[in-house]
């Protein structure tokens, strides 16, 4: 597919500020954000987009070795496959 370009004039400063803020929050360029918004708005999706969630990032690395070991022990039962359920 050939990429096409166009200029968008008359964007209110408040809208531009919101676009920049959202792009920064999503860690994408303003251009990418606008393209995504246009695609969503017209119902076009060239490929499925993977959504990244960061709401639990603050928990990374917070467990002690003991807590990690206890969790592994308590969840070990979930690793066993019950053959009867798969017949």
SVG drawing of the C-alpha trace seen along z (x, -y; Angstrom):
<svg xmlns="http://www.w3.org/2000/svg" viewBox="-16 -27 31 66">
<polyline fill="none" stroke="black" stroke-width="0.4" points="0.0,0.0 1.3,-3.4 1.6,-5.9 -0.1,-9.3 0.4,-12.6 -1.8,-15.6 -1.6,-18.7 -4.3,-19.5 -4.8,-23.2 -6.8,-25.0 -6.2,-22.6 -7.1,-24.5 -4.2,-24.8 -6.2,-23.0 -6.8,-20.1 -3.1,-20.0 -2.1,-20.1 -4.5,-17.1 -3.0,-15.2 0.5,-15.8 -0.4,-14.7 -2.1,-11.5 0.7,-10.7 3.2,-11.1 1.1,-8.9 0.8,-6.2 4.6,-6.6 3.8,-7.2 4.3,-10.1 1.5,-12.6 1.4,-11.4 0.9,-7.8 -1.8,-8.8 -3.7,-10.8 -3.5,-7.9 -4.8,-5.4 -7.6,-7.8 -8.6,-8.2 -8.5,-4.4 -10.6,-3.8 -13.0,-6.5 -13.7,-5.1 -13.6,-1.5 -10.5,-0.5 -7.9,1.9 -5.1,3.0 -3.8,5.4 -4.8,6.2 -3.0,4.0 -1.6,5.4 -2.6,3.4 0.0,2.9 -1.2,2.6 1.1,1.0 -1.3,0.8 0.6,3.5 4.1,2.3 4.7,0.9 4.6,4.4 7.5,5.6 10.4,6.7 8.5,6.0 8.4,9.6 11.1,11.0 12.7,14.4 10.6,15.9 7.3,14.4 8.2,15.7 8.9,19.2 5.7,19.2 3.7,18.2 5.4,20.9 4.6,23.5 0.9,22.4 0.3,22.3 2.2,25.6 -1.2,27.4 -2.2,25.4 0.7,26.9 -0.7,30.5 -2.8,31.5 -5.9,33.5 -6.1,36.1 -9.7,36.9 -10.8,33.4 -9.2,33.7 -10.9,37.0"/>
</svg>
